[in-house]
Amino acid sequence: MKVAVITLGCKVNECESRSLISELKGEGAEVTEEQEYADAYIVNTCSVTGEADRKSRQLVRKCLRLNPNARVYVTGCSSQNDPSPYLTIKNVEYIGGTANKQAIARRIMSDIVWKNVQNIAEIPLKFEEVPLPAFQKTRNYVKIQDGCNNFCSYCVIPYLRGRSRSRDLDSIVREAERAALGTREIVLTGIDVSSYGKDNGHTLADVVRALGHIDVRKRLSSFECTVISDDLLIALKDSGFNDHFHLSLQSGCDRVLKAMNRHYDTARFAKAVEDIRRYFPEAGITTDIIAGFPTETETDFKETCDFAEKIGFSDIHVFPYSERKGTRAAQMEQLPMEIRRERAAVLGTIKKRLHRAFLNGLKGKTLSVLFEERKDGYSSGYSTNYARVYSADAAQGEVKDVKVSELFRQGVK
């Protein structure tokens, strides 16, 4: 049997899909991650925005256009949030949620036919251990945590993923050691990596130190400025982690941050960046910013723009605010979509200028680069501080030092 595992959304979903792939292969299935003809499809959905829900449903229908007779299994945040739209789609046999995704692999290989079976498992109170994922050669994501306790006013994810749950430290080390045998980089990920250890007596710094002996590139995925401390930064430096930090800002205005129910202010964020740069002077510091949050005034927005300039981010992911049904922000007074898009465009201009300044600052410096793909005569990949680097003579999958001479395409060479 050929099974296609199609994943939308975050790196946590990707980790969970890789575990499904590992289990399916262990049962003898032929597995692909491409959108192509298959006997069965698993669609691992996303619900971070209403648009993500729409794309999830759209992808299910696309799978059935590829094979109208295929068996379709839906799982993830979108079906956890609302399984009802999937009940009306032909050939959707099984609808699960964010927990117990491994049940799908067993059902697919059992030869028993279901019809619109809903199995939205109860979200566990402890971290759900799953089979080791199918590892990739270039980069592997190791899930260390699930769930979130933050309840930002614009976000539905805590309701879909449950409360924060930390993975056992020894289990993390075992997976990271296995992944390192055939990969070039390990990334620690989770729904809220910053909350690691609040339920098991450890800290994020403990995880970092426990992986210090693993001799591949290592880095953290997105996390909060509130977790930055001398202890964590020393652990990252001593354990050889990459000098790239993705700190989600969301707004550079304290009034808006409070309305978002973010648990810091701009002063604390700026202090975290200052501390990072003391230990990692060449660090790439990236972020997310939401433009046009409900009640955001022109003055508020200007504060955000000024703060982004002050921090000097190496890159910014800019999002116009999108209402999410079921959140407190969706009940607030909304700004017209035109204003949200205009503000996103202004931030987009700032993003480009700051990114270019970051790249210009790399001229003459030697960067360690993991090359991941080759196109039009050049290999490209990312430096430890997350600059895109091009080289004509580097091989795909190679880690190589490159002395930067000039800006080139979307990065430097």
C-alpha positions as CSV (number, residue, x, y, z in Angstrom):
1,M,0.0,0.0,0.0
2,K,1.2,3.5,-0.9
3,V,0.5,6.2,1.8
4,A,1.0,9.9,1.3
5,V,1.6,11.9,4.5
6,I,0.9,15.6,3.8
7,T,1.7,18.1,6.5
8,L,0.6,21.7,7.0
9,G,1.7,24.2,9.7
10,C,4.4,24.1,12.3
11,K,7.6,22.1,12.9
12,V,5.8,20.2,15.6
13,N,3.3,18.9,13.0
14,E,6.3,18.0,10.9
15,C,7.9,16.0,13.8
16,E,4.7,14.1,14.4
17,S,4.3,13.3,10.7
18,R,7.8,12.0,10.6
19,S,6.9,9.6,13.5
20,L,3.9,8.5,11.5
21,I,6.1,7.8,8.5
22,S,8.5,5.8,10.6
23,E,5.6,3.6,11.9
24,L,4.0,3.2,8.5
25,K,7.3,2.0,7.0
26,G,7.8,-0.4,9.9
27,E,4.4,-1.9,8.9
28,G,5.6,-2.3,5.3
29,A,3.9,0.6,3.7
30,E,5.4,2.6,0.8
31,V,5.4,6.2,2.0
32,T,5.6,9.5,0.3
33,E,5.4,13.1,1.5
34,E,4.6,14.5,-2.0
35,Q,1.2,15.4,-3.2
36,E,0.8,12.6,-5.7
37,Y,-1.2,9.4,-6.4
38,A,-1.5,7.1,-3.4
39,D,-3.9,4.5,-2.0
40,A,-4.3,6.4,1.2
41,Y,-3.7,10.0,2.4
42,I,-3.0,11.3,5.9
43,V,-3.5,15.0,6.1
44,N,-1.9,16.6,9.2
45,T,-3.8,19.9,9.5
46,C,-3.2,23.3,10.9
47,S,-5.5,25.8,12.6
48,V,-3.3,28.7,13.6
49,T,-5.6,31.0,11.4
50,G,-8.9,30.7,9.6
51,E,-6.9,30.6,6.4
52,A,-5.0,27.6,7.7
53,D,-8.3,25.8,8.3
54,R,-9.4,26.6,4.7
55,K,-6.1,25.3,3.3
56,S,-6.4,22.1,5.3
57,R,-9.9,21.4,3.9
58,Q,-8.7,22.3,0.4
59,L,-5.8,19.9,0.7
60,V,-8.1,17.0,1.6
61,R,-10.1,17.7,-1.5
62,K,-6.9,17.9,-3.6
63,C,-5.9,14.5,-2.4
64,L,-9.2,13.1,-3.6
65,R,-8.7,14.7,-7.0
66,L,-5.3,12.8,-7.2
67,N,-7.1,9.6,-6.5
68,P,-10.9,9.7,-6.2
69,N,-11.0,6.2,-4.7
70,A,-8.4,6.9,-2.0
71,R,-8.9,6.5,1.7
72,V,-8.4,9.8,3.6
73,Y,-7.4,10.2,7.2
74,V,-7.5,13.7,8.8
75,T,-5.6,14.7,11.9
76,G,-4.1,17.7,13.6
77,C,-5.3,21.1,14.9
78,S,-7.9,21.9,12.3
79,S,-9.9,18.7,12.9
80,Q,-9.3,19.1,16.7
81,N,-10.8,22.6,16.4
82,D,-13.8,21.6,14.3
83,P,-14.2,18.1,12.8
84,S,-17.6,18.8,11.2
85,P,-16.4,20.2,7.8
86,Y,-14.4,17.0,7.2
87,L,-17.5,14.8,7.8
88,T,-19.0,15.9,4.5
89,I,-16.0,15.2,2.3
90,K,-16.2,12.0,0.4
91,N,-13.9,9.1,1.3
92,V,-12.8,10.7,4.6
93,E,-12.7,7.6,6.7
94,Y,-11.2,8.8,9.9
95,I,-11.0,12.2,11.7
96,G,-8.6,12.5,14.6
97,G,-7.2,15.5,16.5
98,T,-3.8,16.5,18.0
99,A,-3.4,13.5,20.3
100,N,-2.8,9.8,19.5
101,K,-1.9,10.5,15.9
102,Q,-0.2,7.1,15.8
103,A,-3.5,5.4,15.8
104,I,-3.9,6.3,12.2
105,A,-0.9,4.2,11.1
106,R,-2.4,1.1,12.8
107,R,-5.9,1.8,11.2
108,I,-4.5,2.2,7.7
109,M,-2.6,-1.0,7.8
110,S,-5.5,-3.1,9.3
111,D,-7.6,-3.3,6.1
112,I,-10.7,-2.4,8.1
113,V,-12.8,0.2,6.3
114,W,-14.2,3.0,8.4
115,K,-16.6,5.7,7.3
116,N,-16.5,9.2,8.9
117,V,-15.2,7.8,12.2
118,Q,-14.4,10.6,14.6
119,N,-11.7,9.8,17.2
120,I,-10.8,13.1,18.8
121,A,-8.7,11.6,21.6
122,E,-8.5,13.4,25.0
123,I,-5.4,15.6,25.2
124,P,-3.0,14.0,27.6
125,L,-1.8,15.6,30.8
126,K,1.8,14.3,30.2
127,F,4.0,14.4,27.1
128,E,3.0,11.8,24.6
129,E,5.9,9.6,23.6
130,V,5.8,8.3,20.0
131,P,8.1,6.1,17.9
132,L,11.3,7.7,16.7
133,P,10.7,9.6,13.5
134,A,12.1,8.9,10.1
135,F,15.3,10.9,10.1
136,Q,16.4,13.2,7.3
137,K,20.0,13.7,6.1
138,T,20.2,17.5,6.3
139,R,18.2,18.7,9.3
140,N,16.0,17.0,11.9
141,Y,13.6,18.6,14.4
142,V,13.4,17.1,17.8
143,K,10.2,17.8,19.7
144,I,10.9,18.5,23.3
145,Q,7.5,19.9,24.5
146,D,3.9,20.2,23.6
147,G,1.0,22.5,24.6
148,C,0.9,26.1,25.8
149,N,-0.2,27.9,28.9
150,N,0.2,31.5,27.6
151,F,-3.3,32.1,26.1
152,C,-2.4,35.0,24.0
153,S,-5.6,36.8,23.1
154,Y,-5.3,36.2,19.4
155,C,-4.3,32.5,19.6
156,V,-6.5,29.3,19.7
157,I,-3.6,26.8,20.0
158,P,-3.7,26.3,23.8
159,Y,-7.3,25.1,23.4
160,L,-6.3,22.6,20.7
161,R,-3.0,21.4,22.1
162,G,-3.7,21.5,25.8
163,R,-1.5,22.7,28.6
164,S,2.3,22.7,28.4
165,R,3.9,19.2,28.8
166,S,7.6,18.6,28.8
167,R,9.4,15.6,27.3
168,D,11.6,13.4,29.5
169,L,15.2,14.7,29.3
170,D,16.7,11.2,28.7
171,S,14.2,10.6,25.9
172,I,15.2,13.9,24.2
173,V,18.9,12.9,24.4
174,R,18.2,9.4,22.9
175,E,16.4,10.8,19.9
176,A,19.0,13.6,19.4
177,E,21.9,11.1,19.5
178,R,20.1,8.8,17.0
179,A,19.3,11.8,14.7
180,A,22.9,13.0,14.8
181,L,24.2,9.7,13.3
182,G,23.0,10.7,9.9
183,T,22.2,14.4,9.9
184,R,24.0,17.8,9.8
185,E,21.7,19.8,12.2
186,I,19.3,19.3,15.0
187,V,16.6,21.8,15.9
188,L,14.8,21.7,19.2
189,T,11.2,22.5,18.7
190,G,7.8,22.5,20.5
191,I,4.6,24.5,20.8
192,D,6.1,26.7,23.5
193,V,9.8,25.7,23.9
194,S,10.3,28.4,26.5
195,S,8.0,26.6,29.0
196,Y,10.1,23.4,29.0
197,G,10.7,22.0,32.5
198,K,7.9,23.8,34.3
199,D,6.3,20.5,34.9
200,N,9.3,18.2,35.4
201,G,11.8,20.1,37.5
202,H,14.2,20.8,34.6
203,T,15.0,23.9,32.5
204,L,15.6,24.6,28.9
205,A,19.3,25.2,29.9
206,D,19.3,21.6,31.2
207,V,18.3,20.3,27.8
208,V,20.9,22.4,26.0
209,R,23.7,21.1,28.3
210,A,22.5,17.5,28.0
211,L,23.1,17.8,24.2
212,G,26.5,19.4,24.4
213,H,28.3,16.2,23.6
214,I,26.5,15.8,20.3
215,D,28.8,16.9,17.5
216,V,26.4,18.4,14.9
217,R,25.0,21.8,14.4
218,K,22.3,22.5,17.0
219,R,19.8,25.3,17.5
220,L,16.5,26.3,19.1
221,S,13.3,27.1,17.2
222,S,11.1,30.0,18.2
223,F,11.0,30.9,21.9
224,E,10.1,33.8,24.2
225,C,12.3,36.6,25.5
226,T,11.2,35.8,29.0
227,V,13.4,32.6,29.1
228,I,16.6,34.4,28.2
229,S,19.1,34.3,31.2
230,D,22.8,34.1,31.7
231,D,22.4,30.5,32.6
232,L,20.7,29.6,29.3
233,L,23.1,31.8,27.2
234,I,26.2,30.2,28.8
235,A,24.7,26.7,28.2
236,L,24.0,27.5,24.6
237,K,27.6,28.9,24.1
238,D,29.3,26.1,25.9
239,S,27.2,23.4,24.1
240,G,28.0,24.7,20.7
241,F,24.5,25.9,19.7
242,N,24.1,28.1,16.6
243,D,24.0,31.9,17.1
244,H,20.4,32.3,15.7
245,F,17.6,33.4,18.0
246,H,14.0,33.6,16.9
247,L,12.2,35.7,19.6
248,S,8.6,36.3,18.9
249,L,7.8,40.0,19.5
250,Q,4.3,40.4,17.9
251,S,4.2,44.2,18.8
252,G,6.7,46.9,19.7
253,C,4.0,48.8,21.7
254,D,3.5,48.0,25.4
255,R,-0.2,48.8,25.3
256,V,-0.8,46.4,22.4
257,L,1.4,43.7,24.1
258,K,-0.9,44.0,27.1
259,A,-4.0,43.6,24.9
260,M,-2.4,40.6,23.3
261,N,-1.8,39.1,26.8
262,R,1.9,38.8,26.0
263,H,3.8,38.3,29.3
264,Y,6.6,40.9,28.8
265,D,7.0,44.5,27.7
266,T,9.4,46.1,25.2
267,A,12.0,46.9,27.9
268,R,12.3,43.3,28.8
269,F,12.5,42.3,25.2
270,A,15.3,44.8,24.5
271,K,17.2,43.6,27.6
272,A,17.0,40.0,26.3
273,V,18.4,41.1,22.9
274,E,21.2,43.0,24.7
275,D,22.1,39.9,26.8
276,I,22.1,37.7,23.7
277,R,24.5,40.1,21.9
278,R,26.9,40.1,24.9
279,Y,27.4,36.3,24.5
280,F,26.8,36.1,20.7
281,P,28.0,39.4,19.0
282,E,27.2,38.1,15.5
283,A,23.8,36.6,16.3
284,G,21.0,36.7,13.9
285,I,17.9,37.8,15.8
286,T,14.6,37.2,13.9
287,T,11.1,37.8,15.0
288,D,7.3,37.8,14.2
289,I,5.2,40.9,14.2
290,I,1.4,41.2,13.8
291,A,0.3,44.3,11.9
292,G,-3.2,45.8,12.6
293,F,-4.1,44.1,15.8
294,P,-7.5,45.2,17.1
295,T,-7.5,48.7,18.6
296,E,-3.9,49.3,17.4
297,T,-3.7,53.1,16.7
298,E,-1.4,54.9,14.3
299,T,0.7,55.9,17.3
300,D,0.9,52.3,18.5
301,F,2.0,51.1,15.1
302,K,4.7,53.8,14.9
303,E,6.0,52.6,18.2
304,T,6.3,49.1,16.8
305,C,8.1,50.3,13.7
306,D,10.5,52.4,15.8
307,F,11.1,49.5,18.1
308,A,11.9,47.1,15.3
309,E,14.4,49.6,13.9
310,K,15.9,50.1,17.4
311,I,16.4,46.3,17.9
312,G,17.9,45.9,14.4
313,F,16.4,42.5,13.6
314,S,18.1,40.4,11.0
315,D,14.8,39.4,9.6
316,I,11.1,39.8,10.4
317,H,8.1,37.6,9.6
318,V,5.2,40.1,9.1
319,F,1.6,39.0,9.4
320,P,-1.5,41.2,9.0
321,Y,-3.8,40.4,11.9
322,S,-6.3,37.6,11.1
323,E,-9.4,37.1,13.4
324,R,-9.5,33.7,15.0
325,K,-12.9,32.6,16.1
326,G,-13.0,31.6,19.8
327,T,-10.3,34.0,20.9
328,R,-10.7,37.2,23.0
329,A,-9.1,39.3,20.3
330,A,-11.9,38.3,17.8
331,Q,-14.4,40.0,20.1
332,M,-12.4,43.3,20.1
333,E,-13.1,46.2,17.8
334,Q,-11.4,45.2,14.5
335,L,-9.5,47.4,12.1
336,P,-10.4,47.4,8.5
337,M,-8.4,44.8,6.5
338,E,-7.1,47.6,4.2
339,I,-5.4,49.2,7.2
340,R,-3.9,45.9,8.3
341,R,-2.5,45.3,4.9
342,E,-1.1,48.8,4.6
343,R,0.7,48.5,8.0
344,A,2.0,45.0,7.0
345,A,3.4,46.6,3.8
346,V,5.2,49.3,5.9
347,L,6.7,46.7,8.1
348,G,7.6,44.7,5.0
349,T,9.7,47.7,3.9
350,I,11.4,47.9,7.3
351,K,12.1,44.1,7.2
352,K,13.8,44.4,3.8
353,R,16.0,47.3,5.0
354,L,17.0,45.6,8.2
355,H,17.7,42.3,6.5
356,R,19.9,44.1,4.0
357,A,21.8,45.9,6.8
358,F,22.4,42.5,8.5
359,L,23.7,41.0,5.3
360,N,26.0,44.0,4.6
361,G,27.4,43.6,8.1
362,L,28.6,40.1,7.2
363,K,30.9,41.2,4.4
364,G,34.5,40.1,5.0
365,K,33.4,37.6,7.7
366,T,33.8,33.8,7.5
367,L,30.6,31.9,8.1
368,S,30.0,28.2,8.7
369,V,27.3,27.2,6.2
370,L,25.1,24.1,5.9
371,F,24.4,23.8,2.1
372,E,21.0,22.3,1.5
373,E,20.1,22.7,-2.2
374,R,21.6,23.4,-5.6
375,K,20.0,25.5,-8.3
376,D,21.2,27.5,-11.3
377,G,24.9,26.7,-10.7
378,Y,25.0,27.6,-7.0
379,S,24.5,25.6,-3.8
380,S,22.8,27.5,-1.0
381,G,22.1,27.1,2.7
382,Y,22.2,28.8,6.0
383,S,25.0,30.0,8.2
384,T,24.9,29.5,12.0
385,N,23.4,33.0,12.4
386,Y,20.8,32.2,9.7
387,A,22.0,34.2,6.7
388,R,21.3,32.6,3.3
389,V,24.7,31.9,1.7
390,Y,25.5,30.9,-1.9
391,S,28.6,29.1,-3.2
392,A,29.4,27.8,-6.7
393,D,31.6,25.0,-5.4
394,A,29.9,23.6,-2.3
395,A,28.2,20.2,-2.4
396,Q,24.6,19.6,-1.2
397,G,24.7,18.4,2.5
398,E,28.2,19.8,3.0
399,V,29.1,22.1,6.0
400,K,31.7,24.5,4.7
401,D,33.3,27.8,5.8
402,V,32.6,30.7,3.4
403,K,34.2,34.2,3.4
404,V,31.5,36.7,2.5
405,S,32.4,39.1,-0.3
406,E,29.0,40.5,-1.5
407,L,25.3,40.5,-1.4
408,F,23.8,37.9,-3.8
409,R,20.2,36.9,-4.6
410,Q,18.4,36.5,-1.3
411,G,21.6,36.4,0.8
412,V,25.4,36.6,0.4
413,K,28.2,34.8,-1.3
